[in-house]
Amino acid sequence: MVFATVLSVLLIVGAAAGVLAQRRSHRDRPPSDLDAEAEANHALVHLTSGLVPPDARAWSTARKEAGEALTRAAECQREARTRLTTARTATEYAEVTRLAREGLNHLRAARTDLGLHPTPAPPATFATTSH
């Protein structure tokens, strides 16, 4: 009876240690191409939706700084969309994500300059965080 109890405790401790080791090794692993592609798509969709003006009148009467920021955001969106069509590796997808985030920064600056609520920042990327 004591042997069965000790064996059960050892098996439980071993299983818990195995799960912890597996999670730790998963965290240290670089993101997969699929993770990077999903993040790039998410950031690009976030930027594209932010470029749709909620109040076209406010955007049409934008000051020069806001207009330039909107133009830069649109250029980032166009370049990210173009690169996304040919991206195949996690590094290429990370570049798409970087461009989309740069566009989001320009978009936030423009919306703030226009007195509109700035768009929220997208969540942290798979490439820059571990899970």
C-alpha positions as CSV (number, residue, x, y, z in Angstrom):
1,M,0.0,0.0,0.0
2,V,2.8,2.4,0.9
3,F,4.6,1.4,-2.3
4,A,1.5,2.3,-4.4
5,T,1.2,5.7,-2.7
6,V,4.9,6.6,-3.2
7,L,4.7,5.5,-6.8
8,S,1.6,7.6,-7.4
9,V,3.2,10.7,-5.8
10,L,6.3,10.2,-7.9
11,L,4.3,9.8,-11.1
12,I,2.3,13.0,-10.3
13,V,5.5,14.9,-9.6
14,G,7.1,13.6,-12.8
15,A,4.1,14.5,-14.9
16,A,4.0,18.0,-13.4
17,A,7.7,18.5,-14.1
18,G,7.2,17.3,-17.7
19,V,4.4,19.8,-18.3
20,L,6.5,22.6,-16.9
21,A,9.5,21.7,-19.0
22,Q,7.4,21.5,-22.1
23,R,5.8,24.9,-21.5
24,R,9.3,26.4,-20.8
25,S,10.7,25.0,-24.1
26,H,7.6,26.2,-26.0
27,R,8.1,29.7,-24.6
28,D,11.7,29.8,-25.9
29,R,10.8,28.7,-29.4
30,P,10.7,31.4,-32.1
31,P,7.3,32.0,-33.6
32,S,6.2,29.8,-36.5
33,D,5.7,31.2,-39.9
34,L,2.0,30.7,-39.4
35,D,2.0,32.8,-36.1
36,A,4.0,35.5,-37.9
37,E,1.6,35.5,-40.8
38,A,-1.4,35.8,-38.6
39,E,0.1,38.7,-36.7
40,A,1.0,40.5,-39.9
41,N,-2.5,40.1,-41.2
42,H,-4.0,41.3,-38.0
43,A,-1.8,44.4,-37.9
44,L,-2.5,45.2,-41.6
45,V,-6.3,44.8,-41.1
46,H,-6.0,47.1,-38.0
47,L,-4.3,49.8,-40.0
48,T,-6.6,49.4,-43.0
49,S,-9.7,49.8,-40.9
50,G,-8.2,52.8,-39.2
51,L,-7.7,54.5,-42.5
52,V,-11.5,54.5,-43.1
53,P,-12.5,58.0,-41.9
54,P,-15.2,58.0,-39.3
55,D,-15.9,61.7,-40.1
56,A,-14.8,62.4,-43.7
57,R,-15.4,66.1,-43.2
58,A,-12.8,66.3,-40.4
59,W,-10.3,64.5,-42.6
60,S,-11.0,66.7,-45.6
61,T,-10.3,69.9,-43.5
62,A,-7.2,68.4,-41.9
63,R,-4.2,70.6,-41.2
64,K,-1.1,70.0,-43.1
65,E,0.5,67.9,-40.4
66,A,-2.5,65.6,-40.1
67,G,-2.7,65.3,-43.8
68,E,1.0,64.3,-44.1
69,A,0.6,61.8,-41.3
70,L,-2.4,60.3,-43.0
71,T,-0.5,60.1,-46.3
72,R,2.4,58.3,-44.5
73,A,0.0,55.9,-42.9
74,A,-1.6,55.1,-46.3
75,E,1.9,54.6,-47.8
76,C,2.8,52.2,-45.0
77,Q,-0.4,50.3,-45.5
78,R,0.2,50.1,-49.3
79,E,3.8,48.9,-48.8
80,A,2.8,46.4,-46.1
81,R,0.0,45.0,-48.3
82,T,2.4,44.6,-51.2
83,R,5.0,42.8,-49.1
84,L,2.4,40.6,-47.5
85,T,1.5,39.1,-51.0
86,T,5.1,37.8,-51.4
87,A,6.0,37.1,-47.7
88,R,6.8,33.4,-46.9
89,T,9.0,33.5,-43.9
90,A,8.6,34.7,-40.3
91,T,11.2,37.4,-41.0
92,E,9.3,38.7,-44.0
93,Y,6.0,38.7,-42.1
94,A,7.7,40.5,-39.2
95,E,8.6,43.3,-41.7
96,V,5.0,43.5,-42.8
97,T,4.0,43.8,-39.1
98,R,6.6,46.5,-38.6
99,L,5.4,48.5,-41.5
100,A,1.7,48.2,-40.4
101,R,2.7,49.3,-36.9
102,E,4.6,52.3,-38.3
103,G,1.5,53.2,-40.3
104,L,-0.6,52.9,-37.1
105,N,1.7,55.3,-35.3
106,H,1.2,57.8,-38.2
107,L,-2.5,57.2,-38.0
108,R,-2.6,57.8,-34.3
109,A,-0.7,61.1,-34.7
110,A,-3.1,62.2,-37.4
111,R,-6.2,61.3,-35.5
112,T,-4.9,63.1,-32.4
113,D,-4.1,66.2,-34.5
114,L,-7.7,66.1,-35.8
115,G,-9.1,65.9,-32.3
116,L,-10.4,62.4,-32.9
117,H,-10.0,59.5,-30.5
118,P,-6.7,57.8,-31.5
119,T,-6.9,54.2,-32.7
120,P,-5.9,51.6,-30.0
121,A,-2.5,50.0,-30.4
122,P,-2.6,46.4,-31.6
123,P,-1.6,43.7,-29.2
124,A,2.0,42.7,-28.8
125,T,3.2,40.6,-31.7
126,F,4.1,36.9,-31.6
127,A,7.5,37.8,-32.9
128,T,8.3,40.2,-30.0
129,T,6.8,38.2,-27.1
130,S,7.0,34.7,-26.0
131,H,4.0,32.6,-25.1
